[in-house]
Amino acid sequence: MDESFFFQQHGLINHALSLLVKRNFGDEAWDSIREKIGMSNSSYFIQRKVYADDVTFELVKTASEVLGIQVNDLLETFGRFFVSFCEELGYKRILEVMGSNLFEFINNLDSLHDHLATIYSGMKAPSFRCKYNSDNDTITLHYYSTRPNLEYIVVGIIKEVAEKIHLIDINMEVVKTRQNQLDDIQFLIYSKNPAKARIKCHDRLRRSIASSTRKQTKNSETCNFIAPTTFCRAFPFHVLFDRDLSIQQLGHVIERMIPGFYLGDLKMDKIFKIVRPVIQFDFHSILSHINTVFVLTMKPLCPSFLEQYLQWSDVRFKGQMIYLEENEMMLFHCSVSISSLEELRSHGLYLCDIPRYDASRNVILRSDHFRHDYQMMLQLETLNDRLADTYQQLQKEKDLTGELLYSVMPPSVAKQLRLGHKAVPSKHSMASVMFCKVSTFQDITTNIEPTKLIALLNDIYITFDQIIDRQGDEFYKVETLGDKYMVASGIPQYQSTHAKSIVKVAIEMMNTSQKRGNKKLSTMLSIGIHSGEIVAGVIGEKLPRFSIFGDTVNIASRTLTTGVPGVINITEDTFRCLDSPKYFENKYLLSCLGPVNMKGRSTPLTCYIVSHQAKSPASTANGQTNSCPSTIN
């Protein structure tokens, strides 16, 4: 009942955070946060809908900025509020019966998560493992989570539960930080006033624990332990394995189902498959989820000597993992999930195989009365397992889709689409558009193999992409079409220096192409640039594409096709944007081409050539030499 909701980004956590802001800081504060993250006034979070990770993280970050609260302080405050929020949802009684003390409460969180996973499909919960330090009445909490920087939600929840339910004020200190994604964070929990309130238990229970410890010590001295054979009969469904997953002991029923135990050193991961939780099958992962309910099945693909026992391959074993510190082994104590006498016999089992204390024994005997309901429950449990696997695959696909979306859209536009909002078309009163073309493309295609031609263009465009990526949000590569490369500056984030920036990029592209070491490539690049008003927006639904429109785009294209090959051609509108020292830092020579006739234009447009050298290029237009050179600084 903690940030496990947060990991899967259910709308419940976002809704709770919005309530926290509204109740503690007012509706105006929430309106400011909602506006900054791009939510409309009529939008709200659906509690059972699963949202992208970015939505919740952005919500927390924005709330921290608007409210003027550090992120960790906000998360701890939210953790405290979330306990009250869960009580409002009807979970108060569950919180009260999870344990008689704080230690037991924390140890039962994983079991509660297993139950909640049936309600919130696809929920990936963190895991908690506690160690009680009896010498100083403290708790060491091992916290495992696949997501970083959310541990202060746990701090808030644990503190609130300690105060409201167990009537104790505590402190929590981080004594070990996470070193990698699979590592844990360790907290030390202790009472603020140990003289009045103890962390774990009252004196009578502590004396009982001490007495039990003394008896255990006495027994260990006399070696008066239960015999393994007796233990295997008393607990017919258990597996004992070591850190290498080698099976050391089996309950006598499971031993009958796996007779190959005596034929060699069998491994847990060779015989069983973990259905729940969805973790790697290794000792460390199991230990990090020690308080979680485990569901195992026998693998269909067993070793050759086990093929005759495939009738047990679909048997489900549900139970708990118990860590034996004295010998560093793990005990899986479980029961078999069987609902009827017919199913019992079909798996080669007998009623006497089920322990008398096991509640499933009565379920099987009374199967005729409630077989239908129980089968539905098992089907629901199986379906939940499949949903968990499907959700995991869906998350991977969703991440890949998100990466692809960010690669073909401006970040701000991609973010809006991932949030589920429509990207509203935007009008930009002034921006610059550049078309780049391999000017000698036709000559190259006749002298080069098609595969080498594609590799050549790919190499050139990858280099251009790298140049554009370094420019930030003020640049956007619109598209690549054959031998043409289209870029816009000043969108989607407006920059007053759009013309200066795009000319600098054009010069860098020209320099890069000339340094390729091939004389034929030194003059293959032609560039046309125009500045003016454009409209940008997302077109299409199945294959959405961010495009720009307007006369500025047409003129930029005409500037390229009617300009001088092998140089940078700009229009007079772009020239005016550059004709100021504050917009152009280095010296470049501009040569006037004079009026240039363009298709679709009733009057010629004055164009210029930008030279990145200190001398005027010997360029001509329409057979006439340049007549209006101008230098800008």
C-alpha positions in Angstrom: 0.0 0.0 0.0 2.8 2.4 -0.9 4.5 3.6 -3.9 3.9 0.3 -5.7 0.9 2.1 -7.2 3.4 4.8 -8.2 5.6 2.3 -10.1 2.9 1.4 -12.5 1.6 5.0 -12.6 -2.0 4.1 -11.9 -4.2 7.2 -12.0 -4.9 6.6 -8.3 -1.5 8.0 -7.3 -1.9 11.0 -9.5 -5.4 11.6 -8.3 -4.2 11.4 -4.7 -1.4 13.9 -5.4 -3.9 16.3 -6.9 -6.0 16.0 -3.7 -3.0 16.7 -1.5 -2.3 19.9 -3.4 -5.9 21.1 -3.4 -6.5 20.4 0.3 -3.2 21.7 1.6 -2.3 24.5 -0.8 -5.6 25.4 -2.5 -7.2 25.1 -5.9 -5.1 27.9 -7.4 -1.9 26.0 -6.7 -3.3 23.0 -8.5 -4.5 25.1 -11.4 -0.9 26.4 -11.8 0.5 22.9 -11.7 -2.0 21.6 -14.2 -1.3 24.5 -16.6 2.4 23.8 -16.5 2.1 20.1 -17.3 -0.3 20.9 -20.1 -3.6 19.6 -18.7 -6.8 21.3 -19.7 -9.2 22.6 -17.2 -11.6 19.8 -17.8 -9.0 17.0 -17.6 -8.6 14.8 -14.5 -6.8 11.6 -13.6 -8.8 8.3 -14.0 -7.9 6.3 -10.9 -7.7 2.8 -12.6 -6.0 4.0 -15.8 -2.3 3.3 -16.1 -0.3 6.4 -17.1 3.2 6.7 -18.5 6.0 7.1 -15.9 6.8 10.6 -17.3 3.3 11.8 -16.3 3.8 11.2 -12.6 7.4 12.2 -12.4 6.6 15.5 -14.3 3.7 16.0 -11.9 5.9 15.6 -8.8 8.7 17.8 -10.3 6.2 20.6 -11.3 4.5 20.5 -7.9 7.8 20.9 -6.2 8.6 24.0 -8.3 5.2 25.6 -7.9 4.9 24.9 -4.2 8.5 25.8 -3.4 9.1 22.4 -1.6 12.0 20.1 -2.1 11.1 16.9 -4.0 12.0 14.6 -1.0 10.0 16.7 1.4 7.0 16.7 -1.0 7.3 12.9 -1.4 7.4 12.4 2.4 4.4 14.7 2.8 2.6 12.8 0.1 3.4 9.5 1.8 1.7 10.7 5.0 -1.3 11.9 3.1 -1.6 8.7 1.1 -2.3 6.7 4.3 -5.3 9.0 5.1 -6.3 8.7 1.4 -6.3 4.9 1.6 -8.4 5.0 4.8 -10.9 7.1 2.8 -11.0 4.4 0.2 -11.9 1.8 2.9 -8.5 0.3 3.7 -8.4 1.4 7.3 -9.4 -2.0 8.7 -6.8 -3.7 6.6 -4.1 -1.4 7.8 -5.1 -2.0 11.4 -4.9 -5.8 11.2 -1.7 -6.1 9.3 0.4 -6.5 12.4 0.4 -6.0 16.1 3.5 -3.8 15.8 5.3 -1.8 13.2 7.8 -4.6 12.5 4.9 -7.0 11.6 3.2 -4.3 9.6 6.2 -3.7 7.3 6.8 -7.4 6.9 3.2 -7.9 5.7 3.3 -5.1 3.1 4.4 -7.5 0.3 1.5 -9.8 1.1 -0.9 -6.9 0.9 0.7 -5.9 -2.5 0.0 -9.4 -3.8 -3.7 -9.0 -2.9 -3.8 -5.5 -4.4 -2.3 -6.8 -7.7 -5.6 -8.6 -8.3 -7.4 -5.3 -8.1 -4.8 -3.1 -10.0 -3.8 -5.2 -12.9 -0.1 -5.0 -13.9 1.0 -3.4 -10.6 4.7 -3.9 -9.9 5.3 -3.5 -6.2 8.5 -2.9 -4.4 9.6 -5.3 -1.8 10.4 -4.9 1.9 12.6 -7.1 4.2 13.0 -6.2 7.9 15.4 -7.2 10.5 14.7 -6.5 14.2 17.7 -5.4 16.2 16.8 -6.5 19.7 20.0 -5.1 21.3 18.9 -1.5 20.7 15.2 -1.9 19.7 15.6 -0.7 16.1 14.5 -2.0 12.7 16.7 -2.3 9.7 14.5 -2.0 6.6 15.7 -3.3 3.3 13.8 -1.6 0.5 14.0 -3.0 -3.1 12.5 -1.0 -6.0 13.2 -0.8 -9.7 12.6 2.9 -9.7 15.0 5.4 -8.2 14.4 8.4 -5.9 11.0 7.5 -4.5 12.1 6.2 -1.1 10.8 9.2 0.7 7.3 8.1 -0.1 8.0 5.1 2.0 9.4 7.3 4.8 6.2 9.3 4.9 3.9 6.2 4.9 5.9 4.3 7.6 6.0 7.4 9.9 2.2 8.0 9.5 1.3 4.4 10.1 3.6 4.3 13.2 1.9 7.4 14.6 -1.8 6.8 13.7 -2.0 3.0 14.1 0.8 1.9 16.5 0.9 5.2 18.5 4.7 5.6 18.3 6.8 8.5 17.0 9.8 7.3 15.0 12.8 8.5 13.0 14.0 6.9 9.8 17.6 7.4 8.6 19.1 6.2 5.3 22.1 4.1 6.3 22.8 2.6 2.8 22.0 4.0 -0.6 21.4 2.1 -3.8 24.5 1.2 -5.8 22.7 -0.3 -8.8 19.2 -1.0 -10.0 19.0 -4.4 -8.3 20.5 -3.1 -5.0 18.5 -2.1 -1.9 18.2 1.0 0.2 18.5 0.4 3.9 16.7 2.5 6.6 17.3 2.5 10.3 14.0 2.9 12.2 14.0 3.8 15.8 11.7 5.4 18.4 12.0 9.0 19.2 11.3 8.2 22.9 12.3 4.6 23.5 11.6 4.9 27.3 7.9 5.4 26.6 7.3 3.5 23.3 9.2 0.5 21.9 9.5 -0.2 18.2 8.6 -3.9 18.0 6.9 -5.5 21.0 6.0 -5.2 24.6 8.0 -6.7 27.5 5.9 -9.9 27.6 6.5 -10.7 24.0 10.1 -9.8 24.3 10.5 -12.2 27.2 8.8 -14.9 25.1 11.3 -14.3 22.3 14.2 -14.4 24.7 12.9 -17.6 26.2 12.5 -19.2 22.8 16.1 -18.1 21.9 17.4 -19.8 25.1 15.5 -23.0 24.3 16.9 -23.0 20.7 20.4 -22.5 22.1 19.9 -25.4 24.5 18.6 -27.6 21.8 21.4 -26.8 19.5 23.8 -27.9 22.2 22.1 -31.3 22.6 21.4 -31.6 18.8 17.8 -32.3 19.6 16.4 -31.3 16.2 13.5 -32.7 14.2 14.7 -35.4 11.9 14.7 -34.5 8.1 12.6 -37.6 7.3 10.0 -36.5 9.9 10.1 -32.9 8.6 9.5 -34.1 5.0 6.5 -36.1 6.1 5.0 -33.3 8.2 5.5 -30.8 5.4 5.1 -32.7 2.2 5.1 -29.6 0.0 8.4 -27.9 0.6 11.7 -27.4 -1.2 15.0 -26.5 0.5 17.7 -25.0 -1.7 21.0 -23.2 -1.3 22.4 -20.0 -2.8 23.4 -21.9 -6.0 19.7 -23.0 -6.3 20.8 -26.6 -5.8 17.9 -28.6 -4.2 19.0 -30.0 -0.8 15.7 -31.3 0.5 12.2 -32.0 -0.7 8.8 -32.7 0.9 7.9 -36.4 0.4 5.1 -35.6 -2.1 7.2 -33.2 -4.2 10.0 -35.8 -4.0 7.6 -38.4 -5.5 6.8 -35.9 -8.3 10.5 -35.3 -8.9 12.2 -38.7 -8.5 15.2 -37.4 -10.4 16.3 -35.8 -7.1 18.4 -38.8 -6.4 19.9 -39.0 -9.9 22.0 -35.9 -9.7 22.3 -32.3 -8.4 19.0 -30.7 -9.5 18.6 -27.0 -9.7 15.5 -25.0 -8.8 15.4 -23.1 -12.0 15.7 -26.3 -14.1 12.6 -27.9 -12.4 10.4 -24.9 -11.5 9.3 -21.6 -13.1 8.4 -18.6 -11.0 4.9 -17.4 -12.1 4.7 -14.7 -9.4 6.3 -12.4 -8.7 7.9 -11.5 -12.0 11.5 -11.7 -11.1 14.7 -13.4 -12.1 15.2 -16.9 -10.7 18.2 -16.3 -8.5 18.8 -16.3 -4.8 19.3 -12.6 -4.5 16.1 -11.7 -6.3 14.1 -14.2 -4.2 15.6 -12.8 -1.0 14.7 -9.2 -2.0 11.1 -10.3 -2.4 11.1 -12.5 0.7 7.7 -11.2 2.0 5.9 -11.8 -1.3 3.6 -14.7 -2.0 5.3 -17.0 -4.5 3.6 -19.1 -7.2 5.7 -21.8 -8.9 4.9 -24.3 -11.6 7.0 -27.2 -12.8 8.6 -26.6 -16.2 7.2 -28.6 -19.2 10.6 -29.0 -20.7 12.1 -31.3 -18.0 15.3 -33.4 -18.3 14.8 -36.6 -20.3 14.5 -38.8 -17.2 11.5 -36.7 -16.0 9.5 -36.9 -19.2 7.2 -39.5 -17.8 6.2 -37.0 -15.0 4.9 -34.3 -17.3 1.5 -34.9 -15.8 2.6 -32.6 -13.0 3.9 -29.8 -15.3 0.8 -27.7 -14.8 0.5 -28.0 -11.1 0.7 -24.7 -9.3 2.5 -24.4 -5.9 1.6 -21.4 -3.9 3.5 -20.4 -0.7 6.2 -18.4 0.9 10.0 -18.2 0.9 11.6 -18.5 4.3 15.3 -17.5 4.6 17.3 -19.7 7.0 20.1 -17.4 8.2 21.8 -20.2 10.1 22.8 -22.1 7.0 22.1 -19.4 4.3 19.4 -21.5 2.6 15.9 -20.8 1.4 12.9 -22.9 2.3 9.9 -22.7 0.0 6.9 -23.8 2.1 3.8 -24.2 -0.1 0.6 -26.0 -0.9 -0.7 -27.3 -4.1 -3.5 -25.5 -5.9 -6.1 -28.2 -6.7 -9.9 -27.7 -6.7 -11.4 -31.1 -7.2 -11.0 -34.8 -6.6 -10.8 -35.3 -10.4 -8.0 -32.9 -10.7 -6.3 -34.5 -7.7 -6.2 -37.9 -9.4 -5.3 -36.5 -12.8 -2.1 -35.2 -11.3 -1.3 -38.5 -9.6 -2.0 -37.2 -6.1 -4.1 -38.6 -3.3 -6.1 -37.0 -0.5 -3.6 -38.3 2.1 -0.9 -36.3 0.3 -2.6 -33.1 1.4 -1.7 -32.2 5.1 -4.7 -32.3 7.5 -4.0 -28.7 8.5 -4.1 -27.5 4.9 -7.4 -25.7 4.1 -7.3 -26.9 0.6 -8.1 -30.4 1.9 -11.6 -29.2 2.8 -11.9 -27.3 -0.5 -11.2 -30.6 -2.4 -13.7 -32.6 -0.3 -16.4 -29.9 -0.7 -15.6 -29.3 -4.4 -19.0 -30.4 -5.5 -20.6 -27.5 -3.5 -18.5 -24.7 -4.7 -16.4 -26.1 -7.6 -17.7 -23.5 -10.0 -16.8 -20.6 -7.7 -13.4 -22.0 -6.9 -12.5 -22.7 -10.5 -13.5 -19.1 -11.4 -11.1 -17.9 -8.7 -8.3 -20.1 -10.0 -9.0 -18.9 -13.6 -8.9 -15.3 -12.3 -5.6 -16.0 -10.6 -4.2 -17.6 -13.8 -5.6 -14.7 -15.9 -3.9 -12.3 -13.5 -0.6 -14.0 -14.1 -1.0 -13.8 -17.8 -2.0 -10.1 -17.5 1.1 -9.5 -15.5 3.2 -11.1 -18.3 1.3 -9.2 -21.0 1.6 -6.0 -19.2 5.4 -6.5 -18.9 5.6 -7.0 -22.7 3.3 -4.0 -23.2 5.5 -1.8 -21.1 8.5 -2.8 -23.3 6.6 -2.0 -26.4 5.4 1.2 -24.9 9.0 2.3 -24.0 10.1 1.5 -27.6 7.1 3.5 -29.0 8.0 6.4 -26.7 11.6 6.4 -27.9 10.5 6.3 -31.5 8.0 9.1 -30.9 10.7 11.3 -29.4 13.0 10.5 -32.3 10.5 11.7 -34.9 8.8 14.6 -33.0 10.1 17.7 -31.2 10.3 16.8 -27.5 7.6 19.2 -26.4 5.2 17.8 -29.0 6.0 14.2 -28.2 5.4 14.9 -24.6 1.9 16.2 -25.3 1.1 13.1 -27.4 2.3 10.8 -24.6 0.2 12.6 -22.1 -2.8 11.8 -24.3 -3.4 15.4 -25.4 -3.8 16.5 -29.0 -0.9 18.6 -30.4 -2.5 21.9 -31.2 -1.1 23.5 -34.4 1.1 26.5 -33.7 1.7 29.6 -35.8 5.2 31.1 -35.8 5.5 34.7 -37.0 9.2 34.4 -37.7 11.3 31.3 -38.3 13.9 30.1 -40.7 13.7 27.1 -43.1 16.7 25.4 -44.8 16.7 23.0 -47.7 19.9 21.0 -48.3 20.6 19.0 -51.4 23.3 16.9 -53.0 23.6 19.1 -56.0 25.6 16.7 -58.2 23.3 13.8 -57.3 22.4 12.8 -60.9 26.1 12.6 -61.8 26.9 10.5 -58.8 24.0 8.0 -59.4 25.4 7.2 -62.9 28.9 6.4 -61.5 28.2 4.6 -58.2 26.5 1.3 -57.3 23.1 1.7 -55.7 24.2 0.1 -52.4 27.1 2.4 -52.1 24.9 5.4 -53.0 22.5 4.6 -50.1 25.5 4.1 -47.8 26.9 7.5 -48.9 23.6 9.4 -48.3 23.1 7.6 -45.0 26.6 8.6 -43.9 26.0 12.2 -44.9 22.6 12.5 -43.3 23.7 10.9 -40.0 26.4 13.5 -39.8 23.8 16.2 -40.4 21.5 14.7 -37.8 24.3 14.9 -35.2 24.9 18.6 -36.0 21.1 19.3 -35.6 20.9 17.4 -32.3 23.6 19.6 -30.8 21.4 22.7 -31.4 18.7 21.9 -28.8 15.0 22.6 -28.9 15.2 25.6 -31.3 16.0 23.3 -34.2 14.0 20.6 -35.8 14.7 18.2 -38.7 11.5 18.1 -40.6 12.2 15.4 -43.1 14.6 13.7 -45.5 13.3 13.0 -49.0 15.8 11.4 -51.4 18.7 13.8 -51.9 17.0 16.7 -50.0 17.3 17.5 -46.3 14.9 19.9 -44.6 15.5 21.7 -41.3 13.7 24.5 -39.5 15.1 26.9 -36.8 13.0 28.7 -34.3 10.4 26.0 -33.8 8.9 24.6 -31.7 10.8 26.8 -29.3 11.0 30.3 -30.6 14.5 31.9 -30.7 15.2 35.5 -31.9 18.5 34.3 -33.3 16.9 31.7 -35.6 18.5 33.1 -38.8 21.9 33.4 -37.2 21.7 29.8 -35.9 20.5 28.2 -39.1 23.3 30.0 -41.2 25.9 28.8 -38.7 24.5 25.2 -39.0 24.6 25.5 -42.8 28.2 26.6 -42.7 29.1 23.7 -40.4 27.3 21.3 -42.8 29.2 22.8 -45.8 32.6 22.5 -44.0 31.8 18.9 -42.9 31.0 17.8 -46.5 34.2 19.5 -47.8 36.4 17.7 -45.3 35.3 14.2 -46.4 38.5 13.9 -48.5 36.8 13.3 -51.8 37.2 16.1 -54.4 33.9 15.1 -56.0 32.1 15.7 -52.8 33.6 19.1 -52.1 31.0 20.9 -54.2 28.1 18.4 -54.0 26.2 20.3 -51.3 23.8 23.1 -52.1 21.7 25.0 -49.5 18.7 27.4 -49.7 17.4 29.4 -46.7 14.4 31.7 -46.2 12.9 33.3 -43.1 9.3 34.1 -42.6 6.0 33.0 -41.1 5.2 29.3 -40.8 2.5 27.0 -39.3 3.6 23.8 -37.6 1.5 20.8 -36.4 1.0 17.1 -36.3 -0.7 15.5 -39.4 -2.2 12.1 -39.4 -3.3 9.6 -36.7 -2.1 6.2 -37.6 1.3 7.4 -38.6 1.5 11.0 -37.2 4.0 13.3 -38.5 5.2 16.8 -37.4 5.2 19.1 -40.5 5.5 22.7 -41.3 3.5 24.7 -43.8 3.4 28.1 -45.5 4.8 30.2 -48.2 8.1 30.3 -46.3 8.7 26.6 -47.0 8.0 27.0 -50.7 10.3 30.0 -51.0 13.1 28.2 -49.1 12.8 25.3 -51.6 12.8 27.6 -54.6 15.9 29.4 -53.2 17.7 26.1 -53.3 16.6 25.0 -56.8 17.2 28.4 -58.4 20.3 29.3 -56.5 23.9 28.8 -57.2 24.9 25.1 -56.7 27.5 24.2 -54.1 27.0 27.3 -51.9 24.7 28.7 -49.3 21.9 30.7 -50.8 19.7 33.0 -48.6 16.8 35.4 -49.4 16.6 39.0 -48.5 14.3 38.3 -45.6 17.0 36.1 -44.0 19.6 38.7 -44.9 17.7 41.4 -42.9 17.6 39.1 -39.9 21.4 38.8 -40.1 22.1 42.5 -40.9 23.0 43.3 -37.3 26.1 42.6 -35.2 24.2 41.2 -32.3 22.9 38.4 -34.5 26.1 37.3 -36.2 29.3 37.1 -34.1 31.9 36.1 -36.7 32.8 37.8 -40.0 31.2 36.3 -43.1 31.1 37.7 -46.6 27.7 38.1 -48.3 27.5 38.4 -52.0 24.4 39.7 -53.7 23.0 37.6 -56.5 20.5 40.3 -57.4 16.9 39.6 -58.4 16.2 35.9 -59.0 13.1 34.6 -60.7 11.3 31.8 -58.9 8.5 29.5 -59.9 5.2 30.6 -58.6 6.4 34.2 -57.8 5.2 37.1 -59.8 8.2 39.3 -58.9 11.8 38.3 -58.6 13.4 37.9 -55.1 16.8 39.4 -54.2 19.1 36.6 -53.0 22.6 36.4 -51.4 25.4 34.0 -51.1 27.0 33.4 -47.7 30.7 32.7 -47.8 32.5 31.3 -44.8 35.8 32.4 -46.2 37.4 35.8 -46.1 37.2 36.4 -49.8 34.3 36.8 -52.1 33.3 33.6 -54.0 33.4 33.8 -57.7 29.7 33.1 -58.0 27.4 34.2 -60.8 23.7 34.3 -61.3 22.1 34.5 -64.7 25.4 35.1 -66.2 26.0 38.3 -64.2 28.7 39.0 -61.6 27.9 40.0 -58.1 27.4 43.7 -57.9 26.4 44.4 -54.2 28.8 42.8 -51.8 28.2 43.4 -48.2 30.0 42.3 -45.0 28.3 41.8 -41.7 29.8 41.3 -38.3 
